[in-house]
C-alpha cells in the first residue's frame, strides 16, 4: 500500500478489521454475491487440496510464516433478453 494514499481505517486497522472493511464494501454495492473470506494463517494445515493453495504455492505466496487473507465476491449479471 501507499501509506499516504490509504484511508485511515486501512492504515490503522488490524488484519481482521481490513477484511471486514472489504466485506462491507461488497455488501454496500448492489449486484455482488455474498463475500467469501479465505484466511490462511501460519501454522495451519497446507494440504494443497484447493486450487487456491496450489496457485499460492506456485507463486511462492504462502511460505507458512505470513498470514494470507482474500475476500471474494462475484458480480451478479442479469441476463439481457432481446425481443
Secondary structure by P-SEA (a helix, b strand, c coil): ccccccccccccccaaaaaaaaaaaaaaccccccbbbbbbccccccccccaaaaaaaaaccccccbbbbbbbbbbbccccccc
